[in-house]
């Protein structure tokens, strides 16, 4: 069974949740989640939240997955990553994994989907458009049952979380200096909130960690099922 929710701007999804979610984390285990992502930022979010986890890169070619709806796109990308990693689980080595978590993010600005810039020139061109503007960072989340999952956990839980971002007014020199750091080239939308890009953002409406690539409030609401 797959459970899917529509993308909620600013507040994540509206899935029901049992009280005492934090008490459901089995802190004594070495791994609860298997993160299907190469993103160091997502890994740091789980480390900072002290959620036991492992990391395994999916190897999915994201260019092969397309959809005209960005909300559907990020959820399909997230599930493709989680599916690829789950297919390679080892019955013995991964026996304690409760769930496999796949994530993917895109930035939507003026109706256009921005993934990672191809090169520095594209990043500069985007930033000239984005400066003083507002867009939405969408993160797709796919949580799949693992070998040690509870019986009540669905096979797949999908969600899209959106956070509205308003950028600061930046001069051409500031844009070029930021792009020259190389940071924008590895980030959806061409900026990293947790890095130098945080200085380029005026305000956020919604989930902070979602902009980094993983909504911790959404994940907390899933804990009773893990």
C-alpha angles and dihedrals in degrees: 000000000000122000115200131177131194118255112271115205111229100349107059118226131334099229115150115256134194118235120260096038095163091055090061093068108106093220092179094068123090091223135017101156129042106209111212096203141097091210113121088197093060090046091052091051091057091045092051090049089049092233109157108240149145129217128228123170114229100209090214115161100232093194090070093062115077136167131161092224110073092206091056091042096059092046092050091048091049092049093046090056093047092046092051093051095043090053089062098049115135115225093222106030094043099037094119096052110118097185144357115230123203123182138179134174139203132176120228117205123174089342094308123115114232118196122168113324114253093224144345094277092055090048091053092048091051094047092052087058096041099048109109089004136110131233141158127251110211122198121189118209128197120184115188129189115262130203093270097042122135116259091245095059115107118236091246134013115191129187142160120211122195130200123189115225129195116197128215123247105265131189121230089252091054091049093050092047092052094047090048089064088068093228097116093057094069099045135081106251092014099273140086117213091197092052138041089315090072088076089059096057121090099189146341132219111200137003116008097198090049089068088056089055109268129062107224092190089056091047092049090056090055096053096092089062097046 
